[in-house]
Amino acid sequence: MYKILSMRSDRSNSKGPNRGPKQSENRFVKGPSKTWDNDDSKESSERQFISKKYRSARNRTAESLVGVNDEIRLNRYLANAGICSRREADDLIQAGLVEVNGKIVIEMGIKVKPSDVVKYNSATIKTDKMRYVVLNKPKGFLASMDDPTAKKTVLELVGNACRERIYPVSQMERGTTGVLLFTNDAETAKKLTTGLNGAINIYHIVLDKPLKKVDMNKITEGIELDCGKAPVEEIKYIDEKNKREIGLRISVNRNRIVRKLFANLGYEIEQLDRVSFAGLTKKSLTRGQYRFLEPKEVGFLKTR
């Protein structure tokens, strides 16, 4: 493991694409094409079909889902449950296949609360269990769970981890590797990524040329970027003999902030590996492997 792991992970001393032509016929009027069951292979196949046909290309993160536990539109509720896309949910509703509190709903725009009982095809849709998965992300995979246009996404790696829909916490570029957390707990994800007091990230960085001491001091003092100031809590050479390899400790989770930080000083990052996020590491995980968090790890994330 890199010497970078000696860096502290605590805070003790820190201050639509084109969706295609609109279909004229509701194909659900004659009944659903599949029943609500636990046939994973069928469900996976159906989801792939729906994704290609309806979902827009986007890169949603878990923290962007804050508010899904409040009153939301019925079509979104069905989509969050993993049954279908929002567009297809409208067809299900108009076909009379969805009930809310014992009454069939066919109107568009109806909103539901977490306390409401929603049924699809006479089966109750259960509230999602909170899931927390950590992945050792390989290079070349886009950190997106719902971009049907991408050739390689993390969906291929963790898509079958659980029945619930989970999303990456914060964004990670295709060329970045290392610790990536997934969850459907939007509130916790928001807390981990908000403002200057977000979760601690520890990176192992390889630059295209040795980092000058004067530039290291500039980074320590804080550099003003177009997205705001980038305060760094700790930076050091991993090996004094090789000043291209840098260890960086930062709590700001803005998109591409690490690359922007070095590009501002004329450096290009050749390798960017996140070895720790919010105290979670990739220990025992090879590239592409994931695991579920232990209860004590989840407790730490919620109380940090």
GIPE-V7991 format. One record per helix or strand. SS is the DSSP state (H for helix, E for strand). FROM is the first residue (numbers start at 1). LEN is the number of residues. If there is no record, write none. Layout:
# GIPE-V7991
<<SS/FROM/LEN> <SS/FROM/LEN>>
This chain:
# GIPE-V7991
<<H/3/4> <H/40/14> <H/62/4> <E/72/2> <H/74/7> <H/86/9> <E/98/3> <E/103/2> <E/111/2> <E/118/3> <E/123/2> <E/132/6> <E/142/1> <E/153/1> <H/155/4> <E/167/2> <E/177/7> <H/186/8> <H/195/3> <E/201/7> <H/213/9> <E/223/3> <E/228/3> <E/234/6> <E/242/9> <H/257/7> <E/269/9> <E/280/2> <E/290/3> <H/295/9>>
